[in-house]
């Protein structure tokens, strides 16, 4: 953008008006001089050679002054047309922005369904949806430092909208998929999906960065004679570009949101693939267990809902009188591989009783001991062979107790 000041623009306009006045004054002087000399021939009835010579001499001066004024008129007209075009372009840009603001789509719950293992892509990324509006596409791929006029659009406003969409959609997918996950853990999942490192990687993997106009300092070699942008600054900008591109997809056509949702759902599922598969197995196991009890009566349904906690379900499955199930830390906490900062806890679940001593049933790891214990219990429940063996021991123990109580009751009645 030009850095001329307002006073400079005013000075230029003032000089133009002064020039026009000067030319007009010259025309008036030339015409007045002609009139003054013609008045000396007031009593002459017919034109003569002197009058003709007088007209030729003064008309040259008058024509020259008039030509200057004609040139002034042409210059002003051209400048006015140029300013009108600029205003119209700015108005058009504002109209686009206004339409975008008025046409913001709200994601429907119909599309924000939970993740399943089928959503997880293979080794390749899901196809990148195109931006169908060329104006928005150009804006999404233009850094503000590459604009030269106030009417030119950059990705800044689109990035702001895209950030909100990504925040809302990622939150909804996590909420729908992990119904028993605490709010803190949900926030950690969301952070993994929308942090700058994740989004900047998507920008590079899809090659969006190669299509984007960046200032020279964002180049690998930096700006000649200037400073090179830091890696964190580059990462931030690349993340912003991805957010802007998402917004351009959504706002570029009426079906933009319906095209962006399944793409992002598949893209993000790869980031949480392990957690999604674990949750899916857990839910499938609970459904199977409920069907085994029979869903026909309300009491069984209430029990199934209470058993959503894997620890409770494990205790009900293999626990009995004389059995102790404990959860203990395994080693010192490590660092979470995704954040590199948060502690990662490993917890084991152990079984004592029915002839078993300190039998390890399962192991779980998570960002909290509570969740790690739940994962350990879920792993234990998935070990069908081990659970079946302990259930048999439990049934035998219960029968032995029942026989003993029955024998005691008969003895008491006999005596």
C-alpha positions in Angstrom: 0.0 0.0 0.0 1.3 3.5 -0.8 2.6 5.4 2.2 1.7 8.9 1.0 0.1 11.0 3.8 -3.2 12.7 3.7 -1.6 16.1 3.5 0.4 15.0 0.5 -2.9 14.0 -1.3 -4.4 17.4 -0.4 -1.4 19.2 -1.6 -1.6 17.4 -4.9 -5.3 18.3 -5.3 -4.7 21.9 -4.3 -1.9 22.3 -6.9 -4.2 20.9 -9.6 -6.9 23.4 -8.8 -4.4 26.3 -8.8 -3.1 25.2 -12.1 -6.7 25.3 -13.6 -7.2 28.8 -12.1 -3.9 29.9 -13.7 -4.9 28.6 -17.1 -8.4 30.2 -16.8 -6.7 33.5 -15.9 -4.5 33.3 -19.0 -7.6 32.7 -21.2 -9.4 35.7 -19.7 -6.3 38.0 -20.2 -6.0 36.9 -23.8 -9.7 37.5 -24.5 -9.5 40.9 -22.7 -6.5 42.0 -24.7 -8.4 41.1 -27.9 -11.4 43.1 -26.8 -9.3 46.1 -25.8 -7.7 46.4 -29.2 -10.9 45.7 -31.1 -12.5 48.7 -29.4 -10.2 51.0 -31.3 -11.9 49.9 -34.5 -15.4 50.6 -33.0 -16.3 53.1 -35.8 -15.0 50.9 -38.6 -18.0 49.6 -40.6 -16.2 46.7 -42.4 -13.3 44.5 -41.5 -9.9 45.4 -42.9 -6.4 43.9 -43.0 -5.5 45.3 -39.6 -8.5 43.7 -37.9 -7.8 40.4 -39.6 -4.1 40.5 -38.4 -5.3 41.4 -34.9 -7.6 38.4 -34.8 -5.0 36.0 -36.0 -2.5 37.2 -33.4 -4.8 37.1 -30.4 -6.6 33.9 -31.4 -3.3 32.0 -31.2 -3.0 33.1 -27.5 -6.7 32.4 -26.8 -6.4 28.9 -28.5 -3.3 28.1 -26.5 -5.0 29.0 -23.2 -8.1 27.1 -24.1 -6.1 24.0 -25.0 -4.5 24.1 -21.6 -8.0 24.2 -20.0 -9.1 21.3 -22.2 -6.1 19.3 -21.1 -7.0 20.1 -17.4 -10.6 18.8 -18.1 -9.2 15.6 -19.5 -6.9 15.0 -16.6 -9.6 15.6 -14.0 -12.1 13.4 -15.8 -9.6 10.5 -15.9 -8.7 10.9 -12.2 -12.4 11.0 -11.3 -13.0 7.8 -13.2 -10.1 6.1 -11.5 -11.3 7.1 -8.0 -14.8 5.9 -8.9 -13.5 2.6 -9.9 -11.5 2.3 -6.6 -14.6 3.2 -4.7 -16.7 0.6 -6.6 -14.1 -2.1 -6.0 -14.1 -1.2 -2.3 -17.9 -1.3 -2.2 -17.8 -4.7 -4.0 -15.3 -6.0 -1.5 -17.5 -4.8 1.3 -20.5 -6.3 -0.4 -18.7 -9.7 -0.5 -17.8 -9.4 3.1 -21.3 -8.4 4.0 -22.7 -11.4 2.1 -20.2 -13.7 3.8 -21.3 -12.4 7.2 -24.9 -12.8 6.4 -24.5 -16.2 5.0 -22.5 -17.9 7.8 -23.7 -21.5 8.0 -24.2 -23.2 11.4 -23.2 -26.9 11.4 -26.2 -29.2 11.8 -26.1 -31.9 14.5 -27.1 -34.3 11.7 -23.5 -34.0 10.2 -21.7 -33.8 13.6 -21.9 -37.5 14.3 -19.4 -39.5 16.4 -16.2 -41.0 14.9 -16.0 -44.7 14.1 -13.0 -46.7 12.9 -14.5 -46.5 9.4 -13.8 -42.8 9.4 -10.1 -43.3 9.9 -8.3 -42.9 6.5 -5.6 -45.2 5.2 -2.0 -44.1 4.6 -3.0 -41.2 2.5 -4.8 -37.9 3.4 -8.4 -37.5 2.4 -8.8 -35.4 -0.7 -8.7 -31.6 -0.2 -12.0 -30.0 -1.2 -11.6 -27.1 -3.6 -12.7 -23.5 -3.0 -15.4 -22.7 -5.5 -15.3 -19.0 -5.1 -12.2 -17.6 -6.8 -12.3 -14.3 -4.9 -12.3 -16.1 -1.5 -9.7 -18.6 -2.7 -7.3 -15.7 -3.7 -7.9 -14.1 -0.3 -7.3 -17.3 1.6 -4.0 -17.7 -0.2 -2.7 -14.1 0.3 -0.8 -12.9 3.3 -1.7 -9.3 4.4 1.9 -8.3 3.7 1.4 -9.0 0.0 -1.5 -6.6 -0.4 -0.7 -3.2 -2.0 -4.1 -1.5 -1.9 -6.8 -1.1 0.8 -9.3 -2.8 -1.4 -7.3 -6.1 -1.8 -8.3 -8.9 0.5 -6.0 -11.2 2.5 -6.6 -14.2 4.6 -6.9 -12.4 8.0 -10.7 -12.2 8.2 -11.1 -15.7 6.8 -8.6 -17.1 9.3 -10.7 -15.6 12.1 -13.9 -17.3 10.8 -12.1 -20.6 10.1 -10.7 -20.7 13.6 -14.2 -20.5 15.0 -15.5 -23.3 12.7 -12.6 -25.6 13.5 -13.1 -25.0 17.2 -16.9 -25.8 17.1 -16.6 -28.8 14.8 -13.7 -30.5 16.7 -15.5 -29.9 20.0 -18.7 -31.6 18.7 -16.9 -34.6 17.2 -15.1 -35.2 20.5 -18.2 -34.7 22.6 -20.2 -37.2 20.5 -17.5 -39.8 20.3 -16.3 -39.9 24.0 -19.4 -39.6 26.2 -17.6 -40.6 29.4 -14.5 -38.4 28.9 -13.9 -35.6 31.4 -14.0 -32.0 30.2 -10.3 -31.5 30.8 -9.3 -34.6 28.7 -11.7 -33.4 26.0 -9.9 -30.1 25.9 -6.6 -31.9 25.5 -8.0 -33.9 22.6 -9.2 -30.7 21.0 -5.9 -29.0 21.5 -4.2 -31.8 19.5 -6.5 -31.2 16.6 -6.4 -27.4 16.3 -3.0 -26.4 17.5 -0.7 -24.5 15.2 1.7 -27.5 14.8 -1.2 -29.7 13.5 -2.7 -27.1 11.2 0.6 -26.0 9.8 1.5 -29.6 9.0 -1.8 -30.0 7.1 -1.0 -26.8 5.1 2.4 -28.3 4.0 1.1 -31.8 3.4 -1.6 -30.6 1.1 0.8 -28.2 -0.6 -1.4 -25.1 0.2 1.8 -23.2 1.3 3.1 -23.5 -2.3 0.1 -21.7 -3.6 0.1 -18.9 -1.0 1.7 -15.5 -1.5 4.0 -14.8 1.4 6.3 -11.8 2.1 10.0 -12.6 1.3 10.9 -13.0 5.0 8.8 -16.2 5.1 10.9 -17.8 2.4 13.4 -20.4 3.4 16.3 -18.1 2.7 14.9 -15.0 4.3 14.6 -11.6 2.8 17.7 -10.2 1.1 19.0 -7.3 3.3 16.3 -8.1 5.9 15.4 -10.5 8.6 14.1 -14.0 8.3 10.9 -15.0 10.1 11.3 -17.4 13.0 10.2 -21.0 12.8 7.4 -20.2 15.3 6.2 -17.3 13.2 6.2 -19.5 10.1 4.3 -22.2 11.9 1.7 -19.6 13.1 1.2 -18.2 9.6 0.9 -21.7 8.0 -1.7 -22.6 10.6 -3.6 -19.4 9.9 -3.6 -20.2 6.2 -5.2 -23.6 6.8 -7.9 -21.9 8.9 -8.6 -19.4 6.2 -8.7 -22.1 3.5 -11.3 -24.0 5.6 -13.4 -20.8 5.9 -13.1 -20.2 2.1 -14.4 -23.8 1.4 -17.4 -23.2 3.7 -18.3 -19.7 2.6 -17.5 -20.3 -1.1 -20.8 -22.0 -2.0 -24.1 -23.1 -0.4 -22.8 -26.7 0.0 -19.4 -25.7 1.3 -20.1 -26.7 4.9 -21.5 -30.1 3.9 -18.3 -30.7 1.9 -15.9 -29.5 4.6 -17.4 -31.6 7.5 -16.8 -35.1 6.2 -13.3 -34.1 5.0 -12.3 -32.7 8.4 -13.9 -35.6 10.2 -11.8 -38.0 8.3 -8.6 -35.9 8.5 -8.9 -35.5 12.3 -9.7 -39.1 12.9 -6.2 -40.1 12.0 -4.9 -37.9 14.8 -7.1 -39.7 17.4 -7.1 -43.1 15.7 -5.9 -45.0 18.8 -8.5 -43.3 21.1 -11.3 -43.8 18.6 -10.7 -47.5 18.2 -10.4 -47.9 21.9 -13.7 -46.2 22.6 -15.4 -48.1 19.8 -14.2 -51.4 21.3 -15.4 -50.4 24.7 -18.9 -49.4 23.5 -19.2 -52.6 21.4 -18.2 -54.7 24.5 -20.9 -52.9 26.6 -23.5 -53.5 24.0 -22.7 -57.2 23.9 -22.8 -57.4 27.6 -26.2 -55.7 27.7 -27.6 -58.1 25.2 -26.4 -61.0 27.3 -28.4 -59.7 30.3 -31.5 -59.0 28.1 -32.6 -55.4 27.4 -36.3 -56.3 27.9 -36.7 -55.0 31.4 -35.9 -51.5 32.8 -33.9 -52.9 35.7 -31.4 -54.5 33.3 -31.2 -51.3 31.3 -30.4 -49.3 34.4 -27.7 -51.7 35.4 -26.2 -51.6 32.0 -26.0 -47.8 32.1 -24.3 -47.9 35.5 -21.8 -50.4 34.2 -20.4 -47.8 31.7 -17.5 -47.4 34.2 -15.1 -50.2 33.3 -13.9 -50.5 36.9 -17.5 -51.1 38.1 -18.1 -53.7 35.3 -14.8 -55.5 36.2 -15.7 -55.6 39.8 -19.2 -57.0 39.1 -17.7 -59.6 36.6 -15.0 -61.2 38.7 -15.4 -59.7 42.2 -16.9 -61.7 45.0 -16.4 -62.2 48.8 -12.7 -62.7 49.6 -11.6 -61.0 46.3 -9.6 -57.8 46.2 -9.1 -55.8 43.0 -6.4 -53.0 43.3 -5.0 -50.4 41.0 -1.3 -49.4 41.3 1.1 -47.1 39.5 3.7 -48.8 37.3 6.9 -46.9 37.3 7.4 -43.1 37.3 5.2 -40.8 35.2 6.5 -40.2 31.7 5.9 -37.3 29.3 2.9 -37.4 26.9 4.3 -38.0 23.4 1.8 -35.6 21.8 2.3 -32.6 24.0 5.8 -33.4 25.3 4.9 -31.6 28.5 2.0 -33.2 30.3 2.7 -36.3 32.6 1.7 -39.7 31.3 0.6 -42.2 34.0 0.7 -46.0 33.7 -1.6 -48.0 36.0 -2.0 -51.7 36.4 -5.0 -53.6 37.8 -4.3 -56.6 40.1 -6.4 -59.5 41.4 -6.0 -61.2 44.8 -8.2 -64.1 46.0 -9.7 -67.4 44.8 -6.2 -68.9 44.9 -4.6 -66.1 42.9 -2.0 -63.7 44.3 -1.2 -60.3 42.8 -2.4 -61.4 39.3 -2.1 -58.6 36.7 -5.3 -58.3 34.8 -4.5 -55.3 32.6 -2.4 -52.1 32.1 -3.5 -48.7 31.0 -1.8 -45.4 30.3 -3.4 -41.9 30.2 -2.9 -38.3 31.3 -4.6 -39.0 34.6 -4.4 -41.9 37.0 -8.2 -42.2 37.0 -8.4 -42.6 33.2 -5.4 -44.9 33.2 -7.1 -47.2 35.7 -10.3 -47.2 33.6 -8.2 -48.2 30.5 -6.5 -51.0 32.5 -9.9 -52.3 33.6 -11.2 -52.2 30.0 -8.1 -54.1 28.9 -8.8 -56.7 31.5 -12.4 -57.1 30.4 -11.2 -57.6 26.8 -9.0 -60.6 27.9 -11.9 -63.1 27.5 -9.8 -66.1 28.4 -8.6 -64.7 31.7 -12.0 -63.3 32.6 -13.7 -66.6 31.8 -11.2 -68.5 34.1 -11.8 -66.1 36.9 -15.6 -66.3 36.5 -15.5 -70.1 36.8 -13.5 -69.7 40.0 -16.0 -67.2 41.2 -19.0 -69.5 40.4 -17.3 -72.4 42.2 -16.5 -70.2 45.2 -20.1 -69.0 45.3 -21.4 -72.6 45.0 -19.1 -73.7 47.8 -20.4 -70.9 50.1 -24.0 -71.7 49.2 -23.4 -75.4 49.9 -21.7 -74.6 53.2 -24.6 -72.3 54.2 -27.2 -74.9 53.1 -25.4 -77.6 55.1 -25.2 -75.4 58.2 -28.9 -74.6 57.9 -29.8 -78.3 57.7 -27.6 -79.0 60.7 -29.2 -76.2 62.7 -32.7 -77.5 61.7 -31.7 -81.1 62.6 -30.3 -80.2 66.0 
